């Protein structure tokens, strides 16, 4: 009897060990995120003429399992411009080009509402028709705070988006379209619900925060980032300052405070014309590694890869963030 029990115990241990080893050897899921994208003006005209403002990064995007970007404009034909210094509206003809390179877009920012709720609502319908996912916005408040779930190789990843930069009038209402505003208690609840209700394995919030042109994250960004990680975020990705900012780890989770611009004509200094395209390597434990690609943005707002300039990289087990040159 003891020999029989031992035999079956050994077989079971072998099976469990084999499963664990196989899981550990599963290829990571790669997720890329590009910073602020504005498709009016030169970029929009390029698309209208059959061009592609993302062409320089097409190969890099095509290798990723999940491709994301921050859509810093509304895509619509309706609405009227608000009283702001800059208002951005792109034509729906840009959607096929976006679909070629991206799986989903972050909508929680200070320009997606530039042409009012009607235009924002039109954009949601256009994105759905183009089979482009979105997060950080919705037809109502509940939808704006509902994560987009993306599943790759059995890994369920929840994407959330929040804006912290005025005007708050762009925020969704209980019965009106708009973006998700960042309130600490609500963000914590959303992250927890992503796991408990939506059964996510990993949760990644994308934050529109900070002050423009500051190369180092401010105290509010750092405070909120820690709140997000304490609530269960596996990584935090940020934007809005229009320049790249510092990167740090908190409780083993990477916080990329700002990736900077990607397609953006309205720039006024060299730092605004250099952004990062971020790539995360994800597994069941979180972020296994990350690296970045430098985007050099010309005076027309169009990016090209800079393969010679080192940029931040890291992999699990390392104590410090390094600098890598990436040929791809």
Secondary structure as GFF3:
##gff-version 3
##sequence-region A 1 328
A	DSSP	alpha_helix	2	25	.	.	.	ID=ss1
A	DSSP	beta_strand	29	37	.	.	.	ID=ss2
A	DSSP	alpha_helix	41	48	.	.	.	ID=ss3
A	DSSP	three_ten_helix	55	57	.	.	.	ID=ss4
A	DSSP	alpha_helix	58	62	.	.	.	ID=ss5
A	DSSP	beta_strand	66	71	.	.	.	ID=ss6
A	DSSP	beta_strand	74	75	.	.	.	ID=ss7
A	DSSP	beta_strand	89	90	.	.	.	ID=ss8
A	DSSP	three_ten_helix	92	94	.	.	.	ID=ss9
A	DSSP	alpha_helix	95	101	.	.	.	ID=ss10
A	DSSP	beta_strand	104	106	.	.	.	ID=ss11
A	DSSP	alpha_helix	116	129	.	.	.	ID=ss12
A	DSSP	beta_strand	133	135	.	.	.	ID=ss13
A	DSSP	beta_strand	137	138	.	.	.	ID=ss14
A	DSSP	alpha_helix	141	144	.	.	.	ID=ss15
A	DSSP	beta_strand	148	152	.	.	.	ID=ss16
A	DSSP	beta_strand	155	163	.	.	.	ID=ss17
A	DSSP	three_ten_helix	168	170	.	.	.	ID=ss18
A	DSSP	beta_strand	178	179	.	.	.	ID=ss19
A	DSSP	alpha_helix	184	196	.	.	.	ID=ss20
A	DSSP	beta_strand	202	208	.	.	.	ID=ss21
A	DSSP	alpha_helix	219	231	.	.	.	ID=ss22
A	DSSP	beta_strand	235	239	.	.	.	ID=ss23
A	DSSP	beta_strand	247	250	.	.	.	ID=ss24
A	DSSP	beta_strand	253	256	.	.	.	ID=ss25
A	DSSP	beta_strand	261	263	.	.	.	ID=ss26
A	DSSP	three_ten_helix	270	273	.	.	.	ID=ss27
A	DSSP	beta_strand	274	283	.	.	.	ID=ss28
A	DSSP	beta_strand	286	297	.	.	.	ID=ss29
A	DSSP	beta_strand	303	306	.	.	.	ID=ss30
A	DSSP	beta_strand	311	315	.	.	.	ID=ss31
A	DSSP	beta_strand	322	324	.	.	.	ID=ss32
###
